Amino acid sequence: MASNSSGSDRQGRAQQRLRIIAGHLQRPRDIDSTVSAAECKANGSEADVASDGKNVPKRRQEIMKWNGWGYNDTKFLFNKKGQAEFTGKRYKLSGMIIPALKEWMEGTFGTNMQHKSPATPALTRSAVQPPTLNEAFVEELKSTGIPFSHDAEDRVFRAHGHCLHEIFALREGKVGRVPDLVVWPNCHNDVVKIVELACKHNVCLIPYGGGTSVSSALECPQEETRSIVSVDTSQMNRILWIDEKNLTAHMEAGIVGQDLERLLNESGYCTGHEPDSMEFSSLGGWVATRASGMKKNIYGNIEDLVVHVKMVTPQGVIEKSCQGPRMSTGPDIHHFIMGSEGTLGVVTEVTMKIRPMPEYQKYGSVVFPNFEQGVACLREVARQRCAPASIRLMDNEQFKFGHALKPQVSSMFTSFLEGLKKFYITKFKGFDPDCLCVATLLFEGNRERVLQHEKQVYDIAAKFGGLAAGEDNGQRGYMLTFVIAYLRDLGMDYYVIGESFETSVPWDRVLDICRNVKARIIRECKDKGVQFQPLSTCRVTQTYDAGACVYFYFAFNYRGLSDPVHMFEEVEHAAREEILANGGSLSHHHGVGKLRKAWMRETVSDVGMGMLKSVKDYVDPNNIFGNGNLL
């Protein structure tokens, strides 16, 4: 790493500033008040496996699936009675029977419960290539005391994200190029040491946060001949300070979303940043991919929340000199860091805006006669700038999918009420069950203001034919966000593969892009010999003054196909082409990685690509951060 002669002076000035504002700062109650922001936790002081479930263990595979989504104890399955159920105790849906899911899968995909495609239960170590170690790097790393491993399971776990092709291969026991070594820095200074050693010995580094990437960002480049080291930031998980006067908090970048919110909540605060993956994704990953959360209407996207970022690069540490809310000092260096996807360095510490926890929270839902009127309602809500914390519109196919995930009702009275609602909407109001769509809502804030806000949104919805559909549907829709990812594993057990992808698009193109992309997926699947019509569905998930984010889901039964993953990728490629042809963006918040980088030049122009490459060439001239993303 390039030497930084003024580094110690700058650090001293930063420490002096920190002491000056120390009167503002509060440490979370579980953090030792003697620990300064520059100090590391003692190496080895943390247990390797978190017994309380509140921290991410080094050996993640002991609580999480190595070839699927989420926790080991949590999955969808069909029990001996043929009923679908959701195992574990972690979610509100856990332990419940889902009576309609089997029929929905059979009707939608033509699945047969007798035809299974089970996953490889355990990793075969012989399938993993022996590590290619840079012995000089390893010897010097030992002297630092920073924990590391070249165990096969540790390496495989950090060699992938959650793209369909990655998980499909692992389920079949196929393992490609994986990191040769995994290191677990405990703090910023550990990362500095790791990067310095990597530069000295020409080792390739790939930062690893929560592992939830869906852009092939974590895959090791096949052409890389150097030793590859995965820098797992999960042990950098502390809140270093909370500033109650300025409503900011300074955190290590390895902390995952659910732990960040839990610790802030204990002090009465929150960030409000809740991406769908917040249980497992990390703060550093949010910054590196320009993430967006479900409640961005109130709290903002990650670029709106970040006040200060510290990143270690091969040229040194990059950060701003103060924590001011805004600066006019040329192009914002934060925007070189945000979205850099691990190509320039490792994000180590982040200061974010925080807010007091909302006094009142209320869910809601609205059913519309059709998708067009639902979109028109969301457009008007955005125009009047009165969007609740979250407002998401599902099309009819996704509404039916959500309905299939309803748990078994607990009483005859509840069942009667459900039937009454259905009768009122479809018979009395005349909504066509094959056309209607539903928006789920979440309001947060002061109770009186929330109730006023709720009335305003429902009044707008009524102008577009919307009917209030109750708090329960809204809450259930929000809860399903966190369990829906587990369904892909169930689908693959029965020869169904699926994926989600997203875009952002101007308001006047929303309906066209939804219609055309869904139709393109169906047409491509038919042309490529898929026997059953695929599920092709969408929802509008985030709204802006000038447009919206649209999520697409597609899945199909791949029985009879010789190379289902290749065919799947061809369909997904065609869908992305259709998105771009209809005026959509390459990505709203998933990022580019290696999966979508073929379209980068078209997206940002030749000059834009030249600018990005120039930054890369200066900051990392020897391509130490060689994950191959973006460029």
Secondary structure, DSSP 8 states (H G I E B T S, - for coil): ----TTHHHHHHHHHHHHHHTGGGEE--TTS-TT--TT----TT-S-SS-SSSSS--SSGGGTB-SSSSSBTT--EEE-TTS-EEE-SSSSTTTT-EETTHHHHHHHHH---TT------SS--GGGS------HHHHHHHHHHT--EE--HHHHHHTS--S-HHHHHHHHTT------SEEE---SHHHHHHHHHHHHHHT-EEEEESSS--SSSTTS--TT--S-EEEEE-TT---EEEEETTTTEEEEETT-BHHHHHHHHHHTTEE-----TTTTT-BHHHHHHHT---TTHHHH--HHHHEEEEEEEETTEEE--SS--S---SSS-THHHHTT-TTSS-EEEEEEEE-EE--SEEEEEEEEESSHHHHHHHHHHHHHTT---SEEEEE-HHHHHHHHHT----SSHHHHHHHHHHHHIIIIIS---TTT-EEEEEEEEE-HHHHHHHHHHHHHHHHHTT-EE--HHHHHHHHHHHHHGGGHHHHHHHTTEEEEEEEEEEEGGGHHHHHHHHHHHHHHHHHHTT-SS--EEEEEEEEE-SSEEEEEEEEEEE-TT-SSHHHHHHHHHHHHHHHHHHTT--S-SSS--TTTSGGGHHHHHHHHHHHHHHHHHHHH-TT-SS------
